[in-house]
Amino acid sequence: MRVGFVSDAREIGGSEVWLATMLPLLKARGLSPYVALPEGADLGPIPTRLEAAGIPVHRYREPKAIPEAGAYLVSTWFPHNLRRLLAKLKPPRIALVHDQVEIFYPLGLHLAYRLGYRLLQAPLLRQADGVITVSAWAARWLREVHRVPRVYATKNGVDASRFFPAASREEKARLKADFGVEGPLVLHVGRFSPSLEKNQGAALLAAKGLPLTLAFAGDGPTRGPLMALAQALGARNVRFLGRVAEMPRLYRAADLFFFPTLGENQSLATLEAMASGLPVLTSPIPAQAELVEDGIRGRLVPPRPRALRRALKDFLAHPETWARWGENARAYVEKTHTLEDSADAFMAALGKALKTWRMTGSSSAAA
């Protein structure tokens, strides 16, 4: 079956990494996928990776330039683009939702986000012929809170042969030296987004002055202001690495994945860190709690600087316990979140979505 994966992305995000990673596996499972990207989009090496795997990449300015397919999987960053694509593409059009369906801002501000999602995004998802999202929690949330029908859950996966733990303390020390770090290395990976959902500011305040190095990997509009804040606070133990080409090596160099995020669907960075044998210090939001069992694979801590600082001090005081949690995290990924697991789950979700459309949507459209 020919399936068009249509994106409006102008830069690399988690959904675009998903395309590059998963489409070759889906092709091996019988799909004939292609990718449609906007003209002028800069997705770095991803188009080249896709084409090298035999997956055509088409550029479009208007939806009419997107090649025909037996089904379309539409992934968008902006609601107006989802509206435009759903209006122009032929059914079945299935929305692929990687992004946050809720951001748990403090002080009741999450209610404003929820209202905005209900007014802007949920009505469009109801117009799609199906919705596939990457966590069981997000599927329930869309159905129960936003009354979106025909939602199917898949799950993310990670290449455990590419992301794996350091073989020894000596190797970890050498890797740290390559990045100019000595002592405990605490890693945060995420885009510096204007919506602030990755909560880098709280991570900075929590780690300031502790006997560790906090390294931020990622780029985005709010990186500059946070660097200025770190300088103003005299946070000399904080480093901003920007985009890192060799992420597996950086994960292996680290001792802890520190991710006090306010909003996730299912975090690829968290899975990469877990596959790399890192314990995870993260927020007790639903999507993270699906991955990180508190006291087993890391800690779920309210994403406030004081609480996070206490957890970092516990990490420094009990490194053996946290290292054991990292081993548990690796074992969990190998058992439940490999790329093969993810591809199988996606094929099952797509099969359910298409079956439902054939039974209901196609017949009603013909009528």
PyMOL commands that set and color helices and strands:
alter all, ss='L'
color gray80, all
select helices_A, chain A and resi 14-28+46-52+63-65+79-88+110-120+122-127+136-144+169-178+200-207+223-233+247-253+268-275+286-291+305-317+319-336+339-366
alter helices_A, ss='H'
color red, helices_A
select strands_A, chain A and resi 2-7+32-38+57-60+71-75+93-97+130-133+151-153+185-189+213-217+238-242+256-259+280-282+298-300
alter strands_A, ss='S'
color yellow, strands_A
deselect
rebuild
show_as cartoon
